């Protein structure tokens, strides 16, 4: 049996850091051996440093592991996943990359940097070519690769199969789960029996990140998709799962049946390579008129597939549909683990 690659998690004590620990449990390629967090958590056993809020039990043996300070001090493994808070992630991730580490980040800080891949492997595996540009620009031996915002991942996985038909305009309205705000999240008096029609900075992320993700890699740079994207982002009283209502305009008016066929047939590099975390079918199209539903469909293929429903014609644009994804699995930790799996197969972790 091939020896597993040792990996670490930056920001290991937070909600997404815990989801990384869950996703890496019994991973066939990666072994979680290092936990990095803030100075106040460093030196403590993980069970003492974190308030475990996952539905699953903490992985066996993890609670006794001593948390390190989030610094590239020589003890951290080459590959580190970052769940750092955006207020500190930028400088810490750069320090690790300068020191030769590969940082696969869930944080927002470097997503829109022109030389940093914003990766969804089914959509834009070729964007890993930016790593060479990044290293030339910055003089690093390591690298930073990011996964997108959780809502953006869900939305673009619904849109990507339709890109061959010419995406021109996208109107998105999100209904985003409470776990997207982290732990302890929102005060109960704000969210119980309520919808909050604002999530700070979220609409800009959905609009700009999607154009980069769906763009084309050429001559060491990304040419962003020229489609116009407009987003309304709302926080709703759901624990896990972001649901996005989309209306789109296409260059080709191909009809509803062909859209559905394209979504159901869509596959990418992770499926071709049979990566461990990859869903067999990235987009599940539900035929029922009232699906997908968050409570029933969010865990499609262990939370790594998205579910689409209500594909129909739109009287304002051309077509409209609903897409649902798990925000802390496919939208965060699971996405980053899948990114690292692709990087391993493509030789970027050697």
C-alpha positions as semicolon CSV with decimal commas, in nm:
position;residue;x (nm);y (nm);z (nm)
1;X;0,000;0,000;0,000
2;X;0,130;0,345;-0,095
3;X;0,218;0,563;0,205
4;X;-0,029;0,844;0,265
5;X;0,080;1,205;0,226
6;X;0,086;1,398;0,553
7;X;-0,134;1,710;0,548
8;X;-0,229;1,988;0,786
9;X;-0,520;2,221;0,848
10;X;-0,485;2,593;0,921
11;X;-0,774;2,727;1,126
12;X;-0,843;2,375;1,248
13;X;-1,059;2,475;1,545
14;X;-1,336;2,653;1,350
15;X;-1,643;2,506;1,182
16;X;-1,480;2,465;0,840
17;X;-1,159;2,339;1,004
18;X;-1,366;2,071;1,175
19;X;-1,529;1,982;0,844
20;X;-1,178;1,937;0,700
21;X;-1,103;1,693;0,983
22;X;-1,424;1,507;0,899
23;X;-1,355;1,500;0,524
24;X;-0,998;1,376;0,578
25;X;-1,102;1,096;0,814
26;X;-0,987;0,767;0,655
27;X;-0,887;0,945;0,333
28;X;-0,703;0,697;0,107
29;X;-0,433;0,946;0,004
30;X;-0,401;1,205;0,283
31;X;-0,320;1,169;0,652
32;X;-0,411;1,461;0,879
33;X;-0,109;1,494;1,109
34;X;-0,084;1,867;1,186
35;X;-0,334;2,119;1,321
36;X;-0,268;2,492;1,309
37;X;-0,467;2,764;1,483
38;X;-0,437;3,094;1,666
39;X;-0,185;3,169;1,938
40;X;-0,448;3,119;2,208
41;X;-0,515;2,763;2,089
42;X;-0,152;2,665;2,027
43;X;-0,009;2,417;2,274
44;X;-0,347;2,276;2,375
45;X;-0,489;1,935;2,286
46;X;-0,733;1,972;1,997
47;X;-1,028;1,854;2,209
48;X;-0,959;2,139;2,452
49;X;-0,890;2,400;2,186
50;X;-1,204;2,343;1,980
51;X;-1,578;2,328;2,046
52;X;-1,669;2,033;1,822
53;X;-2,001;2,113;1,651
54;X;-2,012;1,853;1,373
55;X;-2,291;1,595;1,367
56;X;-2,027;1,320;1,351
57;X;-1,795;1,227;1,636
58;X;-1,445;1,374;1,637
59;X;-1,207;1,140;1,447
60;X;-1,038;0,893;1,678
61;X;-0,708;1,018;1,817
62;X;-0,753;1,373;1,690
63;X;-0,859;1,517;2,025
64;X;-0,523;1,435;2,184
65;X;-0,320;1,595;1,907
66;X;-0,148;1,916;2,016
67;X;-0,242;2,226;1,819
68;X;0,044;2,428;1,668
69;X;0,055;2,799;1,603
70;X;-0,033;2,883;1,243
71;X;0,325;2,952;1,135
72;X;0,549;2,774;0,882
73;X;0,795;2,665;1,152
74;X;0,926;2,351;0,989
75;X;0,685;2,109;1,155
76;X;0,395;2,169;0,919
77;X;0,364;1,927;0,624
78;X;0,406;2,039;0,265
79;X;0,030;2,039;0,194
80;X;-0,190;2,247;0,421
81;X;-0,561;2,317;0,387
82;X;-0,665;2,663;0,503
83;X;-0,987;2,736;0,689
84;X;-0,846;3,056;0,836
85;X;-1,070;3,353;0,905
86;X;-1,035;3,614;0,631
87;X;-0,912;3,872;0,884
88;X;-0,582;3,682;0,918
89;X;-0,570;3,434;0,629
90;X;-0,401;3,655;0,370
91;X;-0,061;3,702;0,533
92;X;-0,051;3,356;0,693
93;X;-0,122;3,177;0,365
94;X;0,143;3,384;0,186
95;X;0,397;3,301;0,458
96;X;0,334;2,929;0,410
97;X;0,360;2,957;0,029
98;X;0,687;3,151;0,055
99;X;0,822;2,875;0,280
100;X;0,748;2,613;0,013
101;X;0,411;2,484;0,128
102;X;0,115;2,416;-0,100
103;X;-0,184;2,599;0,050
104;X;-0,527;2,481;-0,063
105;X;-0,749;2,753;0,076
106;X;-1,114;2,799;0,154
107;X;-1,055;3,162;0,254
108;X;-1,157;3,451;0,031
109;X;-0,837;3,657;0,047
110;X;-0,660;3,539;-0,269
111;X;-0,950;3,413;-0,480
112;X;-0,950;3,703;-0,722
113;X;-0,572;3,745;-0,745
114;X;-0,496;3,717;-1,119
115;X;-0,226;3,454;-1,063
116;X;-0,417;3,232;-0,815
117;X;-0,633;2,944;-0,942
118;X;-0,997;2,967;-0,832
119;X;-1,063;2,601;-0,881
120;X;-1,363;2,377;-0,933
121;X;-1,198;2,069;-1,088
122;X;-1,497;1,964;-1,298
123;X;-1,509;2,311;-1,455
124;X;-1,161;2,458;-1,484
125;X;-0,889;2,203;-1,411
126;X;-0,669;2,381;-1,669
127;X;-0,655;2,686;-1,440
128;X;-0,395;2,501;-1,231
129;X;-0,156;2,628;-1,498
130;X;-0,165;2,959;-1,309
131;X;0,061;2,805;-1,046
132;X;0,359;2,850;-1,278
133;X;0,262;3,215;-1,333
134;X;0,218;3,263;-0,957
135;X;0,560;3,124;-0,876
136;X;0,727;3,340;-1,141
137;X;0,546;3,652;-1,023
138;X;0,607;3,601;-0,652
139;X;0,930;3,405;-0,633
140;X;0,766;3,129;-0,430
141;X;0,853;2,762;-0,429
142;X;0,511;2,687;-0,281
143;X;0,172;2,799;-0,407
144;X;-0,180;2,906;-0,313
145;X;-0,483;2,748;-0,476
146;X;-0,832;2,853;-0,368
147;X;-1,181;2,716;-0,391
148;X;-1,465;2,963;-0,450
149;X;-1,731;3,103;-0,222
150;X;-1,985;2,838;-0,121
151;X;-2,277;2,992;-0,313
152;X;-2,059;3,048;-0,618
153;X;-1,960;2,681;-0,628
154;X;-2,322;2,568;-0,620
155;X;-2,427;2,820;-0,884
156;X;-2,140;2,761;-1,127
157;X;-2,180;2,383;-1,113
158;X;-2,534;2,440;-1,234
159;X;-2,418;2,680;-1,504
160;X;-2,105;2,505;-1,632
161;X;-2,284;2,236;-1,835
162;X;-2,460;2,517;-2,024
163;X;-2,147;2,714;-2,111
164;X;-2,125;2,556;-2,460
165;X;-2,460;2,721;-2,540
166;X;-2,316;3,068;-2,473
167;X;-2,392;3,219;-2,132
168;X;-2,487;3,585;-2,176
169;X;-2,677;3,689;-1,862
170;X;-2,727;3,531;-1,520
171;X;-2,970;3,650;-1,253
172;X;-2,926;3,468;-0,921
173;X;-3,118;3,478;-0,594
174;X;-2,961;3,275;-0,314
175;X;-3,116;3,125;-0,001
176;X;-2,814;3,053;0,215
177;X;-2,790;2,832;0,522
178;X;-2,698;2,951;0,869
179;X;-2,382;2,740;0,882
180;X;-2,239;2,969;0,615
181;X;-2,201;3,231;0,887
182;X;-1,976;3,001;1,089
183;X;-2,014;2,912;1,457
184;X;-2,187;3,039;1,668
185;X;-2,327;3,225;1,368
186;X;-2,628;3,453;1,389
187;X;-2,819;3,545;1,705
188;X;-3,142;3,346;1,727
189;X;-3,345;3,667;1,754
190;X;-3,214;3,765;1,410
191;X;-3,267;3,442;1,216
192;X;-3,549;3,241;1,381
193;X;-3,870;3,278;1,172
194;X;-3,690;3,528;0,953
195;X;-3,511;3,588;0,622
196;X;-3,223;3,837;0,613
197;X;-3,184;3,991;0,264
198;X;-2,819;4,082;0,305
199;X;-2,491;3,892;0,355
200;X;-2,192;4,124;0,363
201;X;-1,974;4,102;0,052
202;X;-2,154;3,794;-0,075
203;X;-2,319;3,936;-0,385
204;X;-1,991;4,073;-0,517
205;X;-1,826;3,730;-0,468
206;X;-2,102;3,548;-0,654
207;X;-2,088;3,796;-0,943
208;X;-1,710;3,822;-0,989
209;X;-1,590;3,476;-0,889
210;X;-1,825;3,304;-1,132
211;X;-1,680;3,504;-1,423
212;X;-1,327;3,396;-1,328
213;X;-1,420;3,029;-1,273
214;X;-1,600;3,004;-1,608
215;X;-1,323;3,194;-1,785
216;X;-1,053;3,054;-2,015
217;X;-0,687;2,992;-1,928
218;X;-0,452;3,107;-2,204
219;X;-0,090;3,231;-2,213
220;X;-0,053;3,212;-1,836
221;X;-0,364;3,416;-1,751
222;X;-0,741;3,389;-1,715
223;X;-0,976;3,559;-1,959
224;X;-1,294;3,605;-1,757
225;X;-1,628;3,497;-1,895
226;X;-1,792;3,812;-2,037
227;X;-2,142;3,717;-1,918
228;X;-2,325;3,968;-1,699
229;X;-2,403;3,825;-1,353
230;X;-2,638;3,982;-1,097
231;X;-2,699;3,834;-0,751
232;X;-2,936;3,877;-0,456
233;X;-2,807;3,696;-0,145
234;X;-3,031;3,602;0,148
235;X;-2,972;3,421;0,477
236;X;-3,250;3,176;0,564
237;X;-3,337;2,952;0,857
238;X;-3,173;2,635;0,726
239;X;-2,872;2,470;0,891
240;X;-2,685;2,336;0,585
241;X;-2,740;2,386;0,213
242;X;-2,739;2,687;-0,019
243;X;-3,019;2,700;-0,275
244;X;-2,990;2,931;-0,576
245;X;-3,272;3,036;-0,811
246;X;-3,129;3,117;-1,153
247;X;-3,261;3,286;-1,467
248;X;-3,026;3,280;-1,764
249;X;-2,994;3,413;-2,115
250;X;-2,810;3,201;-2,372
251;X;-2,678;3,271;-2,719
252;X;-2,835;2,944;-2,838
253;X;-3,203;2,886;-2,760
254;X;-3,168;2,510;-2,731
255;X;-3,480;2,420;-2,534
256;X;-3,543;2,277;-2,190
257;X;-3,488;1,912;-2,282
258;X;-3,143;1,981;-2,422
259;X;-3,046;2,179;-2,112
260;X;-3,142;1,886;-1,892
261;X;-2,954;1,642;-2,115
262;X;-2,643;1,861;-2,092
263;X;-2,663;1,879;-1,712
264;X;-2,712;1,505;-1,669
265;X;-2,431;1,417;-1,909
266;X;-2,181;1,667;-1,767
267;X;-1,858;1,521;-1,627
268;X;-1,508;1,659;-1,569
269;X;-1,153;1,564;-1,477
270;X;-1,244;1,430;-1,128
271;X;-1,485;1,178;-1,280
272;X;-1,243;1,087;-1,559
273;X;-0,968;1,026;-1,299
274;X;-1,203;0,865;-1,044
275;X;-1,076;1,089;-0,765
276;X;-1,170;0,962;-0,416
277;X;-1,387;1,260;-0,315
278;X;-1,543;1,320;-0,656
279;X;-1,916;1,256;-0,710
280;X;-1,990;1,005;-0,984
281;X;-2,245;1,247;-1,132
282;X;-2,173;1,611;-1,040
283;X;-2,522;1,741;-1,127
284;X;-2,837;1,550;-1,032
285;X;-3,150;1,674;-1,212
286;X;-3,466;1,615;-1,010
287;X;-3,781;1,558;-1,218
288;X;-4,026;1,640;-0,935
289;X;-4,189;1,983;-0,949
290;X;-4,100;2,058;-0,585
291;X;-3,737;1,944;-0,573
292;X;-3,457;1,989;-0,486
293;X;-3,534;2,050;-0,121
294;X;-3,262;2,134;0,126
295;X;-3,357;1,877;0,390
296;X;-3,401;1,596;0,138
297;X;-3,135;1,657;-0,125
298;X;-2,839;1,843;0,027
299;X;-2,638;1,525;0,091
300;X;-2,644;1,401;-0,270
301;X;-2,331;1,186;-0,315
302;X;-2,206;1,261;0,038
303;X;-2,267;1,631;-0,017
304;X;-2,030;1,658;-0,316
305;X;-2,292;1,671;-0,596
306;X;-2,538;1,953;-0,660
307;X;-2,905;1,900;-0,731
308;X;-3,098;2,089;-1,000
309;X;-3,472;2,115;-1,045
310;X;-3,757;2,311;-1,200
311;X;-3,579;2,360;-1,533
312;X;-3,819;2,562;-1,743
313;X;-3,852;2,853;-1,981
314;X;-3,823;3,206;-1,843
315;X;-4,045;3,486;-1,979
316;X;-3,785;3,748;-1,888
317;X;-3,463;3,580;-2,003
318;X;-3,452;3,234;-2,167
319;X;-3,453;2,964;-1,899
320;X;-3,473;2,931;-1,522
321;X;-3,398;2,660;-1,267
322;X;-3,303;2,592;-0,906
323;X;-2,969;2,448;-0,789
324;X;-2,882;2,321;-0,439
325;X;-2,542;2,242;-0,286
326;X;-2,399;2,162;0,056
327;X;-2,218;2,478;0,164
328;X;-1,963;2,331;0,409
329;X;-1,890;2,013;0,209
330;X;-1,903;2,087;-0,166
331;X;-1,891;2,458;-0,086
332;X;-1,589;2,446;0,145
333;X;-1,387;2,157;0,292
334;X;-1,491;1,888;0,046
335;X;-1,417;2,121;-0,244
336;X;-1,065;2,190;-0,117
337;X;-0,993;1,820;-0,061
338;X;-1,106;1,748;-0,417
339;X;-0,880;2,028;-0,542
340;X;-0,584;1,868;-0,363
341;X;-0,667;1,527;-0,508
342;X;-0,656;1,671;-0,859
343;X;-0,329;1,851;-0,779
344;X;-0,176;1,526;-0,655
345;X;-0,269;1,336;-0,972
346;X;-0,145;1,625;-1,189
347;X;0,193;1,629;-1,010
348;X;0,160;1,961;-0,829
349;X;0,222;1,804;-0,485
350;X;0,545;1,621;-0,581
